[in-house]
Amino acid sequence: MKKKILLMFSSLFLCTLVACSESEDTAATSSATVTKIVENNFNTTTSPFTLSDSTTYTLDSQERIIEVERRFTTNSNVGTSTYLYNNGKIAQIERRQNNVLTSKSYYTYNGDDLSELRTESISNTGVVGSINKRTFHTVQDTIYSDWERSVNGGTTYSPILHSKMVIQNGDRTFYEHYDPINLEWQRVLITFDANHNPITETKYTLNDNGIWVVAQVDNYTYATLKSPFYRALERTFGRKTLGMVYHLSGNALNRVNARHIAPYCFETYTTTWGGAEAPTFQFTNTAHNTEYAKSTVINCFSGSFTTQLGFNYYF
């Protein structure tokens, strides 16, 4: 269980988060424009806490992400991602490890709707290897998606996942997928408050008798401060696109994934995941002004094990 909780925080990514310790100096001016977001992931088994890795998100004048840099304290590895735009929409993300190109993601649209997300892995010699292709077909408020993978540069593809989503009032209220490899069905229902914050997320699995069974319930409450991290993601991808892809930003152990679609800062979060060993979370938000936070600290507790993420927003 301890290893799982550690993975939950070490896997925070993606198109993903940004943080820093609350004690770090924050440039809180009268400006409301965020220029940088920094994420620090701390190892809390040491005294004092030690930094495990740090991620810096650089934003443009429209508060869209243009570059992400992640540094680890245990080695010299530096991962960078460059975000490119076309006609006001995210079009491409290029990822490098120690300045070597490792993958590219391409976003294709049908009008305003995302129609394909294609990620190509690239070898050290510059050859395209595996390709993950997700296609989206929108019918009114319902979006159907197919995830396929190629291991031969796009010559042939194999199905990985079929999914269905419902977007209502800009919020993804329903998600369902079928895994043709493991023959498994899963479903997620999300309710939102008037500010588009998810308040209850219920996950189901389909048993052998054809009955949907509750597998996990997550509940959220919110502070009065808005999240600069969400604002950057919304301006980078758009809220509808976030609803379509935010679940791709971490694995199943990433239990605070809803932060990608929550406009406000969390005040509390509870989950039934883990049963009697379910982790508990503590949030501390510091105000930049009466509307936005300038920093957030998230502590996770699971028995004697804890981990911490710190987020600083630079205005």
C-alpha positions as CSV (number, residue, x, y, z in Angstrom):
1,M,0.0,0.0,0.0
2,K,2.8,2.4,0.8
3,K,4.4,1.8,-2.5
4,K,1.0,2.5,-4.2
5,I,0.6,5.8,-2.4
6,L,4.1,6.9,-3.4
7,L,3.4,6.0,-7.0
8,M,0.3,8.1,-6.8
9,F,2.3,11.2,-6.2
10,S,5.4,10.4,-8.2
11,S,3.2,9.8,-11.3
12,L,1.6,13.3,-11.3
13,F,2.2,14.5,-14.7
14,L,1.0,15.2,-18.0
15,C,-0.2,17.5,-19.4
16,T,0.1,17.9,-15.7
17,L,0.8,19.6,-12.5
18,V,3.0,22.2,-11.0
19,A,4.0,22.9,-7.5
20,C,6.4,24.3,-4.9
21,S,6.9,24.6,-1.2
22,E,4.8,27.1,0.6
23,S,7.9,28.5,2.3
24,E,9.4,29.4,-1.0
25,D,9.2,33.1,-1.8
26,T,6.3,33.9,-4.2
27,A,6.2,37.0,-6.4
28,A,2.7,38.1,-5.4
29,T,2.1,41.4,-7.0
30,S,-1.1,43.3,-7.9
31,S,-1.1,41.5,-11.3
32,A,-3.6,38.7,-11.9
33,T,-1.6,37.1,-14.7
34,V,0.2,33.9,-13.9
35,T,3.6,33.6,-15.6
36,K,5.0,30.4,-14.0
37,I,3.8,27.5,-11.9
38,V,6.3,25.4,-10.0
39,E,5.6,22.0,-8.4
40,N,7.8,20.4,-5.8
41,N,7.4,16.8,-4.7
42,F,8.8,16.1,-1.2
43,N,10.0,13.0,0.5
44,T,8.5,13.3,4.0
45,T,10.2,10.3,5.4
46,T,13.3,12.5,6.1
47,S,13.6,15.3,8.6
48,P,13.6,17.9,7.3
49,F,11.7,16.9,4.2
50,T,13.8,16.5,1.1
51,L,12.9,17.4,-2.5
52,S,12.4,14.5,-4.8
53,D,11.7,16.3,-8.0
54,S,10.6,19.7,-9.3
55,T,8.5,20.7,-12.3
56,T,8.3,24.2,-13.7
57,Y,5.5,25.3,-16.1
58,T,6.2,28.4,-18.1
59,L,3.2,30.3,-19.4
60,D,2.8,32.8,-22.2
61,S,0.9,36.2,-22.0
62,Q,-2.4,34.3,-22.5
63,E,-1.5,32.0,-19.6
64,R,-1.2,29.0,-21.9
65,I,1.6,26.5,-21.1
66,I,4.5,26.8,-23.5
67,E,7.1,24.8,-21.7
68,V,7.4,22.2,-18.9
69,E,10.6,21.2,-17.3
70,R,11.0,18.4,-14.7
71,R,14.2,17.9,-12.8
72,F,15.0,15.0,-10.4
73,T,17.3,15.5,-7.4
74,T,18.6,11.9,-7.4
75,N,20.2,12.1,-10.9
76,S,20.9,14.6,-13.7
77,N,17.9,13.7,-15.8
78,V,15.9,16.7,-17.2
79,G,12.7,16.2,-19.0
80,T,11.3,19.0,-21.1
81,S,8.0,19.5,-23.0
82,T,7.4,22.2,-25.6
83,Y,3.8,23.2,-26.4
84,L,2.9,24.5,-29.9
85,Y,-0.3,26.2,-30.9
86,N,-2.1,26.7,-34.2
87,N,-5.2,29.0,-34.8
88,G,-5.5,29.5,-31.0
89,K,-5.6,25.7,-30.2
90,I,-3.0,23.3,-28.8
91,A,-1.6,21.6,-31.8
92,Q,1.6,19.7,-30.7
93,I,3.6,18.7,-27.7
94,E,7.3,17.8,-28.1
95,R,9.0,15.9,-25.3
96,R,12.7,15.6,-24.7
97,Q,14.9,13.8,-22.2
98,N,18.2,15.5,-21.6
99,N,17.7,17.4,-24.9
100,V,17.0,14.2,-26.9
101,L,13.6,14.1,-28.6
102,T,11.6,11.1,-27.2
103,S,8.0,11.7,-28.4
104,K,5.5,14.0,-30.1
105,S,1.8,14.4,-29.5
106,Y,-0.5,15.8,-32.3
107,Y,-3.9,17.4,-31.7
108,T,-6.3,17.4,-34.6
109,Y,-9.7,19.1,-34.7
110,N,-13.0,19.0,-36.5
111,G,-14.0,22.6,-36.1
112,D,-13.8,23.3,-32.4
113,D,-13.9,19.6,-31.4
114,L,-10.9,17.5,-30.8
115,S,-11.0,14.6,-33.3
116,E,-7.7,12.9,-32.8
117,L,-4.8,12.8,-30.3
118,R,-1.8,10.9,-31.6
119,T,1.4,10.3,-29.7
120,E,4.5,9.0,-31.4
121,S,7.5,7.6,-29.5
122,I,10.8,8.4,-31.2
123,S,14.0,6.3,-30.9
124,N,17.5,7.7,-30.3
125,T,18.0,7.5,-34.1
126,G,14.9,9.6,-34.8
127,V,12.7,6.6,-36.0
128,V,9.1,6.6,-35.0
129,G,8.3,3.4,-33.0
130,S,5.1,2.9,-31.1
131,I,2.1,5.1,-31.8
132,N,-0.9,5.6,-29.5
133,K,-3.8,7.1,-31.5
134,R,-7.1,8.2,-29.9
135,T,-9.9,9.2,-32.2
136,F,-13.0,11.2,-31.0
137,H,-16.4,11.4,-32.7
138,T,-18.8,13.9,-31.3
139,V,-22.6,13.5,-31.5
140,Q,-24.3,16.4,-29.7
141,D,-23.3,16.1,-26.1
142,T,-21.9,12.5,-26.5
143,I,-18.3,11.7,-27.5
144,Y,-17.2,8.3,-28.7
145,S,-13.5,7.4,-28.6
146,D,-11.3,4.6,-29.8
147,W,-7.7,4.1,-28.5
148,E,-5.5,2.1,-30.9
149,R,-1.8,1.3,-30.7
150,S,0.8,0.5,-33.4
151,V,4.2,-1.0,-32.7
152,N,5.4,-0.9,-36.3
153,G,5.3,2.9,-37.0
154,G,1.7,3.0,-38.0
155,T,1.6,0.1,-40.5
156,T,-1.0,-1.8,-38.4
157,Y,-3.0,-0.9,-35.2
158,S,-4.5,-3.0,-32.4
159,P,-7.5,-1.8,-30.4
160,I,-6.8,-0.9,-26.7
161,L,-9.9,0.8,-25.4
162,H,-13.3,1.9,-26.5
163,S,-15.0,4.7,-24.5
164,K,-18.0,6.9,-24.4
165,M,-18.3,10.3,-22.7
166,V,-21.1,12.8,-22.0
167,I,-20.3,16.5,-21.7
168,Q,-23.1,18.6,-20.1
169,N,-22.8,22.3,-19.5
170,G,-19.1,21.9,-20.2
171,D,-18.6,19.2,-17.6
172,R,-17.8,15.5,-18.3
173,T,-20.6,13.9,-16.2
174,F,-20.4,10.4,-17.7
175,Y,-17.5,8.2,-18.8
176,E,-17.6,4.5,-19.8
177,H,-15.0,2.3,-21.4
178,Y,-14.6,-1.2,-22.6
179,D,-11.2,-3.0,-22.6
180,P,-11.3,-5.6,-25.4
181,I,-8.0,-7.1,-24.2
182,N,-9.1,-7.9,-20.6
183,L,-12.8,-7.9,-21.5
184,E,-13.6,-5.4,-18.7
185,W,-16.1,-2.6,-18.5
186,Q,-15.7,0.5,-16.2
187,R,-18.0,3.5,-15.7
188,V,-17.5,6.9,-13.9
189,L,-20.3,9.3,-12.9
190,I,-19.4,12.8,-11.8
191,T,-21.6,15.5,-10.3
192,F,-20.6,19.1,-10.3
193,D,-21.4,22.3,-8.3
194,A,-22.5,25.6,-9.9
195,N,-18.8,26.6,-10.4
196,H,-18.0,23.4,-12.5
197,N,-16.1,21.8,-9.6
198,P,-16.5,18.0,-9.3
199,I,-18.1,17.2,-6.0
200,T,-18.7,13.4,-6.2
201,E,-17.0,10.9,-8.5
202,T,-18.4,7.4,-8.4
203,K,-16.6,4.6,-10.2
204,Y,-18.3,1.3,-11.2
205,T,-17.2,-2.0,-12.6
206,L,-19.5,-4.5,-14.5
207,N,-19.6,-7.9,-12.9
208,D,-20.2,-11.3,-14.6
209,N,-23.9,-11.0,-14.0
210,G,-24.2,-7.8,-16.0
211,I,-24.7,-5.6,-12.9
212,W,-22.8,-2.4,-12.3
213,V,-21.1,-2.5,-8.9
214,V,-19.7,0.6,-7.1
215,A,-15.9,0.2,-6.9
216,Q,-14.9,3.6,-5.4
217,V,-16.4,6.9,-4.3
218,D,-14.5,10.2,-4.2
219,N,-15.9,13.3,-2.5
220,Y,-14.5,16.9,-2.8
221,T,-15.2,20.2,-1.2
222,Y,-13.6,23.5,-2.1
223,A,-12.1,26.7,-0.7
224,T,-13.2,30.1,-1.9
225,L,-9.9,30.6,-3.8
226,K,-9.6,29.8,-7.5
227,S,-6.9,27.6,-8.8
228,P,-4.3,29.2,-11.2
229,F,-3.3,25.7,-12.3
230,Y,-6.8,24.9,-13.6
231,R,-6.9,28.3,-15.3
232,A,-3.6,27.5,-17.1
233,L,-4.9,24.1,-18.2
234,E,-8.2,25.5,-19.4
235,R,-6.5,28.2,-21.5
236,T,-4.1,25.6,-22.9
237,F,-6.6,22.9,-23.9
238,G,-10.1,24.3,-23.4
239,R,-12.6,22.9,-20.8
240,K,-14.2,20.4,-23.2
241,T,-10.9,19.0,-24.4
242,L,-9.8,18.7,-20.7
243,G,-13.0,16.7,-20.0
244,M,-12.1,14.4,-22.9
245,V,-8.4,13.7,-22.0
246,Y,-7.7,14.6,-18.3
247,H,-8.0,11.0,-17.2
248,L,-5.0,10.3,-19.4
249,S,-2.8,12.5,-17.2
250,G,-2.0,9.8,-14.6
251,N,-2.5,6.2,-13.9
252,A,-5.2,4.6,-11.7
253,L,-3.3,5.4,-8.6
254,N,-3.4,9.2,-9.2
255,R,-6.3,9.9,-6.8
256,V,-6.4,13.7,-7.0
257,N,-6.7,13.7,-10.8
258,A,-9.8,15.9,-10.6
259,R,-7.6,18.9,-9.9
260,H,-7.2,19.1,-13.7
261,I,-10.9,20.1,-14.1
262,A,-11.6,21.9,-10.8
263,P,-11.6,25.7,-11.2
264,Y,-11.3,26.2,-7.4
265,C,-8.7,24.9,-4.9
266,F,-9.6,21.8,-2.9
267,E,-10.5,22.2,0.8
268,T,-11.1,18.5,1.5
269,Y,-10.9,15.2,-0.4
270,T,-12.0,11.8,0.7
271,T,-11.8,8.4,-1.1
272,T,-12.9,4.9,-0.4
273,W,-10.0,3.6,-2.5
274,G,-7.8,1.4,-0.3
275,G,-10.6,0.4,2.1
276,A,-9.5,0.5,5.7
277,E,-6.1,1.8,4.5
278,A,-7.6,4.6,2.5
279,P,-5.3,7.7,2.5
280,T,-6.3,11.0,4.0
281,F,-5.5,14.4,2.5
282,Q,-4.9,17.8,4.0
283,F,-4.9,21.0,1.9
284,T,-3.4,24.4,2.8
285,N,-4.2,27.3,0.4
286,T,-2.5,30.7,0.7
287,A,-4.2,33.7,-1.0
288,H,-2.6,35.9,-3.7
289,N,-5.7,38.1,-3.6
290,T,-9.3,37.6,-2.7
291,E,-9.9,35.6,-5.9
292,Y,-6.8,33.4,-6.6
293,A,-4.4,31.3,-4.6
294,K,-0.6,31.9,-4.7
295,S,0.3,28.6,-3.2
296,T,-1.2,25.2,-2.2
297,V,0.3,22.4,-0.1
298,I,-1.2,18.9,-0.3
299,N,-0.3,16.4,2.4
300,C,-1.2,12.8,2.1
301,F,-1.3,10.5,5.1
302,S,-1.5,6.7,5.1
303,G,-0.7,5.2,8.5
304,S,2.8,6.3,9.3
305,F,3.5,7.2,5.7
306,T,3.1,10.7,4.3
307,T,4.0,12.6,1.2
308,Q,3.7,16.2,0.2
309,L,3.2,18.3,-2.9
310,G,3.7,22.0,-2.9
311,F,2.4,24.4,-5.5
312,N,3.6,28.0,-6.1
313,Y,2.0,30.3,-8.6
314,Y,4.0,33.3,-9.9
315,F,2.0,36.4,-10.9
